[in-house]
Amino acid sequence: MDGKVEQDQLQEYRADEFVVATPHCRLVMGYLEPWAAVRAEAPELGLTLVHLTDVTAATDHLKRLRGAAARPAGAPEAPRRLPLDDFLTELRGLFEDQCDHWAPTLAKNRVVRGIKLFPYPSGGGEGDPTHPDGGLPPDVGDATAGHGTRVMILDTPIYPLESLAGRYLASRHSLLHPSNGPRNRMAGHATFIAGLVTRRAPATHLHVESVLDSDAGEADLWTVARRMMRYADGGVDVLNLSFGCFTFDRKPPLVLERAVTRLAPRMVIVAAGGNYGDAAADGANRIDPRPNTPIWPAAFDEVVAVGACDADGNVAPFTPKVRWLDFFAPGVNLTSTYLRGSVRGRDGKVLHKPFEGEAVWSGTSFAAAVVSGAVAAGTVPGRRSAHEALDELRRGVAGRSGAGIVPVPPTWPE
């Protein structure tokens, strides 16, 4: 979905769109013609996406409707805001003026990215992938672990490697085909995650859905949430979400919240905790996100949030210092499946040597994949649900598939 993109202090969003609760859409649209039109409806979310043809004109119209109620004579001018922020403020204000402080549910259509580093480069890992010294490590779980289970990976397209053949299902648009030119490092993100999941649960069946652009590693939340809801009744046991977004007010984004609330009772949702925990990452000029800023979807109560640790159990410095993390899992210098071909690093330069289907990489994206694999390995269809397998992981009785995964202690962060 194309559209103008702006960025507030923390996160990008579609500058000419907003989301409204469907029951109140007609009420809202009554104030906005001819500057707005319904772009899409999502009955499964109870939300409607609205396109604004002229944000400034619509805002000026709302200000005229509010009149003196918006700013009594002598009151100071309101602080300048970004155009869509100004529009939403005026729209909420109009309803609050007329409805005794009630307003319909409204939100931005934010852009979500593969878990990123501070300040704002795209990317799913901490640094660039590198070449392994040897081949892929042996599986952690036994060969039958995860048999009959289904893990959904919403991410970038997957590269069709022989080592993953028969282990996943992906539509044509979710396959990453060979390229003659170099790719962004993010292009191998889903492939790396797939290898980590199947290392813990070799017999699980993966379904990979491309929702993040293979070059920029981004999508808007409307698209992400609707893709999530496709699998509400699809028998998915574990949903892996190794991406995230911030919000300026630190509140959960509406569209993603709706999807998580509806899906969490049906499947275990695992998300990356983010790679912004190192307060010294950008020196003295750090503004946001702080090491304790919530990132979504990981910060939802219903989501299993995962931070990264190294092989010795030491918490990775890029893991954020937040209380809503659930597990620490291996996420430093992991070896897994990756694309074949040349790759551009964080600085945009082509890395010196093409990849041959394997890489070493670090990040909470990959720690989340480890936990997703462990939950799948502990799930036995008809006998032990994914939520029960998650409980065993929390209690430290998950066996081999849970190796290296530890619950976050109550004292974290000290």
N, C-alpha and C positions, 0 to 999 in steps of 0.2 A: 504494500500500500504506500503510494507516494504521497508527499505533502511537505510543506515547509516545516523545517525543524528549528526550534529555538532551544536555548539552554538557560535555566536559572542557575543559581549558585552551585547546584549539585547535579542536576540531571537534565538530559534533553527530553523534549516532548514535541508532539505535533502541534504546530503553532496555529493551525486553522481548524482544529477539531476539539470537541469536548464530549464527555459521556454523561448521560442522564439516566436515572432510573426510569424504566419503560412506563410504569403507571403514571408518571408525571410528565411524560414527553410532550403530549398535546398541550398541556398547560404551559409549559416552557415555550414551545414553538409559537403559541399564540402571541407572544411578545416579540418574536424575532423575525417574522416575515417582513421583507423579502431577503434578509441577510443570512438565512440559515436553511439547510435542507437535511433531511435524514439520510445518512450515508449507509447505515447498516443497522439491523436489529439482531440481538442475540437472546432469543427466548430462554435458552438454557442458563443464561446469566441474569436475566431480568433487566438488561441494560440496552440502551440505544446509543449509537455513535452518530453525532451531528457534525456536519461540515459547515463552516462559516465562510461565506464568500467575501465578506469585508468585516474583519474584526473591529476595526476602528469605528466604522459607521454604526455597527451594531452596539458598540459600547456607548457612543454618543447618544444613540436613541434611548438606551436604558437610563442614562443620566438625565435626559430630558423627562422621561417618565417619572423618575424619582423626584425630580424638582427639589423643592426646599427641604424635603424630608432627608435627602441625601447629605446636604451640608447647609445647616442654618446660616443665616446672615451673620457675617463676622467670624465664622469658623475658619480655621486655617485650611489651606489647600491640602488635599490628600497627598501622601508621598507618591512619587512616580513609580509605576510598576511596569513590568513587561506587558505587552498588549493583551495576551490571553489572561494573565493574572488580573488585569484591570477589568476585563470583560466579566470574568467569573465573580469578582468582587461585587460589581454592579448588579449582576443578575441575582446573586444571593441576597444582596441588600434590598432589591426591589421586592422580593417575596417577604423578607423579614419585616420590611416597613408595612406591608399590607396584611400580613398573616401572623401578627403577634410573635415575631422572631422565628417562625417556621420557614424553612426553605427546602426545596427538593434536593435530592442527592445529586451532586454534580462533581465532576472530576476531569483532570487532564488525561489525555491519551499519551502516557509516557513512553519513552524509548528504553527498552531493556537491552543490556549488553552481556556478552560473555564476561565473567567476573573480571573486573578491571583493576589496574594498578593506579595509584594516585600519581599525578593529578587526574588526567583523563584519557590516557591512551587505551585503545581497545585491547582486549586480550584475555585469555582464559587462564594463563599461567603466570607464575612469578618469573620473569625473564624469558629468554628464548629457549626453545627445545634444542637439545644437543644430541650428538650421536652416541649410542651405547657402545661399550667396549665389547660386549658379547651379544648373544641373542636374547630372546625374551626369557624371563625367569619362569620357573615351573609354576603350575597352578598351586594356589594355596588350599582350596577346597578339594575334596575327592571328586572323582570323575562324574559321579551321579548327583553332586550337590546342585540344587536348584532345579532338578528335573520336574517338568510340568508347570514351572512358574514363568511369569512374563514380566520383563522389565522394560519400561518405556523410557526412552532417552529423547528428550526434546532438546535439540542442539543444532549444530551445523550439519551439513550432509556428511555421510560416511563414505570413506574410501574403500572400494571393494578389494580387500586383501584375501589371499588364499587362507591365511591363518584364521580368518573370521568366517570363512565360507560355511554356510549352513547354520550359523549361529544367530543370524539376524534377518529381519524382514524390513525392507525399506522400499518406498515407492520410487518411481523413476526420478522425481524431482529431489529426492532425498539422497541420491547417490552422487558422490563427487568423482567425476570422470577425470582421466589423466589430462594434463595440460602441458603444452610446449613451453610456457613461460613460468616464471616464479609465482608462487602463491603467497598470500598473507599467512603467517604462522597459525592464525586461528582456523584455517581451513582444515587442519587435522585434529581439531578439538574433539569432535564426536568420536572419531576413530580411536583416539587415545583413551577416551572414557569407556568405549565399548570393550577394549582389551582389559581394562582394570576390572570391570564388572564380571566378565567371563573368567578372569583369573580366580576370583573368589567363588563363583558359581558356574562351573564349566558347562553344566547341562541346562542352564536357563536359556530361555528364548528371548532375544532382544527384538524390540520394535523401535527403529530409529526414525524419527520425524524431523525433517529439517524445518526449523523455525527461525534460526539465526542465519543471517547472510554469511556466506563462507568467506567473504573478504573483510567486511567490517565487523562481523560477529554481532549484529544488532537486529532488533525487530521492535515493533511497537506492542504495547501491552494488550491492546485489543486483539491483535493477531495471536499472540501467545496464549491468552486466556481461552480463546475460541478453539485453538488447537488442543489445549489441555482437555476441554470439555468433549472433544470427539471420542475420548476414551473412557468416558464416565461409566459406560456399560460394556466395556470391551474385555473384562476379565484381567485387567492389569493389576499386578501385585505391588509393584514398586515403580514410582515415577521419579526419575532423576532430572533435577533442574540445576545445572551448573552455570547459572547466569544470575544477574541481579540488577536492581536499580535502587537509587536513593531518592528521597523526597525532601524538599526544602524544609517542610514543617515536621519532618520525621514521622509523619502519620502513614499508615499503610495505603498503597494505591488501590483505589476502589475496584478496578476491573480484576486485578490479580486476587484481591481479597475474596471476591465473589467466587472465582474458580476454585481457590484453595478450600474455602468453606464447604463447597459442594462435593469436592473430590476426596478430602481427607478421611471421611468415614469409610470409603470404599477401597482405599489403597494407602500404602505408606509413601509419603512424599519426602524426598531427601533433597536438600539444597546446599550449595556451597556457601560458607560463611563470609567469603570475601577476602581480598588480598590487600588490605589497606591498614593493617595493624601496626606497621612500623612508623612510629611518630617522626622518625628522622628521615623518612623517605624523600622528602623534598627540602630538607634543610629548614631554615628559619622562616620561610615564606608559607608554611602550611596554613591553610584556612579550613577547607573541608574536602573530604569527609574526615572527621576526627576518628581516632581509633575505637570510639564507642558509638559511632553513628549506626543506626539500624540499616541493614540492607535487606531488600525484599526480593524473593519470597522467604529467605532463610529466617527472618525475624518473626514470622507468624508462629503463634503457639502451636498450630497443628502441623508444622513442618519440622522435620529433623534437620537441624543446622549443624554443619560439620566444619571444624577447623582442622588445620594441618599440623602434623608433627613429623619429626625426622625418624630415622630407623632406631634411634636410642630412646624415643619417647619424649624428646624435648620439643616444646611447642615452637613452631616456626615463627620467626619474628613478623612475618606478613599476616599472620592470623590476627583478626581484630580483637581488641580487649572488650568483649561484650558478654553480658550475663545470659544471653539467650542461646548460646551455643549448647548443643547436646552431647557431641562427641568430638574427640580428637582422633584422627586417623592418619595413617601414613600418607604424606602429600609432598615430600621433599625428595627430589632426585629419583622419581619413579621411572621405571622402564615399561613401555607399553607400545601397542600398535600405533602406527602413524601413517601418513600419506607417503607416496613416492614422488620424488621430484624436488625442484628447487624451492626454497622458502625465503621470504623476506622477514627479517627480524623486527624488533621493536623500533629500531631507528630507520626502517624502510630500506635498508641495504640487504642485498641478497647474501644469505649465509654461505660460507665458503665451499660447502660440500652438499650435494643433493642427498636427500633422505631416501632410504630403501625400505620403507614400511615399518620402521621402528624408531623410537626416540626416547630420550630422557627429558623429563619436564617436572616442574614443581607448581603447586598451587592448591587452593582449597577446592577448586573444581574437581580435582582428581582425588582428593580425600573424600569428597562426597561420593564419587563413583565407587570407592572402596567400601563405603558403608552400604551403598545400594546393593553391591554384590554380596556382602555378608548377610543382609536381610533376605535376599533371594535364596541364598544357600540354606538358610535356616527355615525357609517356608516349605511345608509339605502339603500340597493341595488335598483338601478333605480331612486333614489331620491337624495341621498347624498353620494358622493364617500368617500373613506378613506382619500384622500388628503383634501377634504372639511371638514371632521370631524377633521382632524389634525389642520386645520386652526381655527376651533372653539375652540379647546383646547388651541391654542396659544393666542386667544383673551379672554380666560377665560369665555366662554359662553357654556361650554360643559355639564353643569348640574351635576347631582349626580355622574355620572360615572367619572367626572374629579376631584372629591374631593381630595384635598391634593396635586394635581399636579400644579406646578407653572412654568411659563417660566423663564429661567435664565435671570436676569437683565443685561442690557448693561454694568454696572459697574463691573460685576463679571469677574475675581477675582480682588478685590480692592488692 
